[in-house]
Amino acid sequence: INAEYGVKIRNKMKTFLLFCILLIAVLGKTKNDCHCYFKVNTSAAAMQAALNYVCANSNCSAILSGGECFYPDTIESHANWAIDSWFQGTGQLPTSCDFGGIAEVVCADCHCVLLSNDSTRLKDAINFVCGNMDCAPIYPGGSNYIPNTLENHAAWAVEAWYQKHIWTFEACQFNGLTTLVPEICAGRP
């Protein structure tokens, strides 16, 4: 009986140890590794419903006129901000990113990158971004001033705009100048 009991205890300890390792792996992700994002082809009405729910139950002042995440001023952008804000506010619980099956958790290192080096379009992107947020890092003496090229400054501007707007698909839409990478980050066609 003692040998059999010892085997059972060892097996339970192995199972418990495996469980602990898996738990550490899952919980070991740092905050902001994952975001809540609408699934492809989610309707505007469904996005509006999710936006209404979140804003009825939490602070959405950032997406109100004058708020730091007001632009782009679209239902899609505001609703994406709202569901991700809700998801982040609940400690990234997967169940807080469902919204009736229209949203999903995406864990990827997403970036908004340039597709073109057309100087007019690059200048337009910089002017838009810097007209709506602080671009001190690409001004002389700033942390991203060097290399002092139009392309480098535009790349910084579109990525900063995208990151500021918490993963909204539209925050990386500069009239075909940019795209999201990796592809899973695009979310919507």
C-alpha positions as CSV (number, residue, x, y, z in Angstrom):
1,I,0.0,0.0,0.0
2,N,2.8,2.5,0.8
3,A,4.5,2.0,-2.6
4,E,1.2,2.5,-4.4
5,Y,0.4,5.6,-2.4
6,G,3.9,6.9,-3.2
7,V,3.3,6.5,-6.9
8,K,0.0,8.3,-6.7
9,I,1.6,11.2,-4.8
10,R,4.4,11.4,-7.3
11,N,1.9,11.4,-10.2
12,K,-0.2,14.1,-8.5
13,M,2.9,16.2,-7.9
14,K,4.0,15.8,-11.6
15,T,0.5,16.9,-12.7
16,F,0.5,19.8,-10.3
17,L,4.0,20.9,-11.4
18,L,2.9,20.7,-15.1
19,F,-0.2,22.8,-14.2
20,C,2.0,25.4,-12.5
21,I,4.4,25.6,-15.5
22,L,1.5,26.1,-17.9
23,L,-0.1,28.7,-15.6
24,I,3.2,30.6,-15.4
25,A,3.5,30.5,-19.2
26,V,0.0,31.8,-19.7
27,L,0.1,34.4,-17.0
28,G,3.7,35.4,-17.7
29,K,2.7,37.4,-20.7
30,T,3.2,41.1,-19.9
31,K,0.3,43.5,-20.2
32,N,-0.4,44.8,-23.7
33,D,0.8,41.6,-25.4
34,C,-2.7,41.0,-26.5
35,H,-5.6,43.2,-27.7
36,C,-9.3,42.8,-28.3
37,Y,-10.3,43.3,-31.9
38,F,-13.4,42.9,-34.0
39,K,-13.6,39.9,-36.2
40,V,-13.5,40.4,-40.0
41,N,-16.9,41.5,-41.4
42,T,-18.3,42.7,-38.1
43,S,-21.2,45.0,-39.0
44,A,-21.3,48.7,-38.0
45,A,-24.5,48.0,-36.0
46,A,-22.7,45.3,-34.0
47,M,-19.8,47.6,-33.4
48,Q,-22.1,50.4,-32.3
49,A,-23.8,48.0,-29.8
50,A,-20.5,47.0,-28.3
51,L,-19.5,50.7,-28.1
52,N,-22.7,51.5,-26.3
53,Y,-22.3,48.7,-23.9
54,V,-18.7,49.6,-23.0
55,C,-19.4,53.3,-22.7
56,A,-22.5,52.6,-20.5
57,N,-20.3,50.7,-18.1
58,S,-16.9,52.5,-18.2
59,N,-15.2,55.8,-18.9
60,C,-15.1,56.5,-22.7
61,S,-14.0,60.2,-22.4
62,A,-10.9,59.4,-24.5
63,I,-13.0,58.9,-27.6
64,L,-15.3,61.9,-27.1
65,S,-14.6,65.1,-29.0
66,G,-11.4,66.7,-27.7
67,G,-10.3,63.3,-26.2
68,E,-6.9,61.9,-26.9
69,C,-8.3,59.1,-29.0
70,F,-11.1,60.9,-30.8
71,Y,-9.4,60.6,-34.2
72,P,-10.0,58.8,-36.4
73,D,-13.6,59.8,-35.7
74,T,-15.4,56.7,-36.9
75,I,-17.7,54.1,-35.3
76,E,-15.1,51.4,-36.1
77,S,-12.2,53.3,-34.5
78,H,-14.2,54.3,-31.4
79,A,-15.7,50.9,-31.0
80,N,-12.3,49.2,-31.4
81,W,-10.8,51.5,-28.8
82,A,-13.8,50.8,-26.5
83,I,-13.6,47.0,-26.6
84,D,-9.8,46.9,-26.2
85,S,-10.0,49.4,-23.3
86,W,-12.6,47.1,-21.7
87,F,-10.4,44.1,-22.3
88,Q,-7.3,45.8,-20.9
89,G,-9.3,47.1,-17.9
90,T,-10.4,43.5,-17.0
91,G,-6.8,42.3,-16.9
92,Q,-7.0,40.8,-20.4
93,L,-9.5,38.1,-19.5
94,P,-10.4,36.3,-22.7
95,T,-14.1,36.3,-21.7
96,S,-14.1,40.1,-21.7
97,C,-13.3,40.1,-25.4
98,D,-16.3,38.2,-26.9
99,F,-19.1,40.7,-27.2
100,G,-21.5,38.0,-28.5
101,G,-18.9,36.4,-30.7
102,I,-18.0,39.5,-32.8
103,A,-14.6,40.1,-31.2
104,E,-11.4,38.1,-30.6
105,V,-8.2,38.3,-28.7
106,V,-5.1,38.9,-31.0
107,C,-1.7,38.5,-29.5
108,A,0.8,39.8,-32.0
109,D,3.4,42.5,-32.1
110,C,1.5,44.7,-34.6
111,H,3.0,47.7,-36.4
112,C,1.9,50.3,-39.0
113,V,4.5,50.4,-41.7
114,L,5.0,52.4,-44.9
115,L,4.3,51.0,-48.3
116,S,5.5,54.0,-50.3
117,N,8.2,56.6,-50.2
118,D,6.2,59.2,-52.2
119,S,7.3,62.5,-50.6
120,T,4.0,64.3,-50.9
121,R,2.1,61.4,-49.2
122,L,4.8,61.1,-46.5
123,K,4.5,64.8,-45.8
124,D,0.7,64.6,-45.7
125,A,0.9,61.8,-43.2
126,I,3.4,63.7,-41.0
127,N,1.3,66.8,-41.1
128,F,-1.9,64.9,-40.2
129,V,-0.3,63.1,-37.3
130,C,1.7,66.1,-36.0
131,G,-1.3,68.3,-36.3
132,N,-3.2,66.0,-33.9
133,M,-0.5,64.8,-31.4
134,D,2.9,65.7,-30.1
135,C,5.7,64.9,-32.6
136,A,8.6,66.2,-30.5
137,P,10.5,62.9,-31.0
138,I,11.0,63.7,-34.7
139,Y,11.9,67.4,-34.2
140,P,15.6,68.5,-33.8
141,G,16.9,67.1,-30.6
142,G,14.2,64.5,-30.4
143,S,14.8,60.8,-29.8
144,N,13.8,59.9,-33.4
145,Y,15.1,62.9,-35.2
146,I,18.1,60.9,-36.5
147,P,18.2,59.7,-39.2
148,N,16.8,63.0,-40.4
149,T,14.9,61.7,-43.4
150,L,11.4,62.3,-44.5
151,E,10.8,58.5,-44.7
152,N,12.1,57.9,-41.2
153,H,10.0,60.7,-39.7
154,A,6.9,59.5,-41.6
155,A,7.5,55.9,-40.4
156,W,7.7,57.1,-36.8
157,A,4.6,59.3,-37.2
158,V,2.3,56.6,-38.6
159,E,3.5,54.0,-36.1
160,A,3.1,56.5,-33.2
161,W,-0.4,57.4,-34.4
162,Y,-1.3,53.7,-34.6
163,Q,0.1,52.8,-31.2
164,K,-1.6,55.9,-29.6
165,H,-5.0,54.8,-30.9
166,I,-4.7,51.4,-29.3
167,W,-4.8,49.1,-32.3
168,T,-7.6,50.5,-34.3
169,F,-7.5,49.3,-37.9
170,E,-8.3,52.8,-39.2
171,A,-5.4,54.3,-37.3
172,C,-3.1,52.7,-39.9
173,Q,-5.0,53.9,-42.9
174,F,-3.2,56.7,-44.6
175,N,-4.8,56.4,-48.1
176,G,-2.8,53.4,-49.1
177,L,0.5,54.7,-47.8
178,T,0.7,52.1,-44.9
179,T,-0.2,48.6,-43.9
180,L,-0.4,46.6,-40.8
181,V,2.1,43.8,-40.2
182,P,1.9,40.9,-39.4
183,E,-1.2,40.2,-41.5
184,I,-3.3,39.0,-38.5
185,C,-3.1,42.6,-37.2
186,A,-5.2,43.9,-40.1
187,G,-8.3,42.2,-38.7
188,R,-10.6,43.8,-41.4
189,P,-10.2,43.7,-45.1
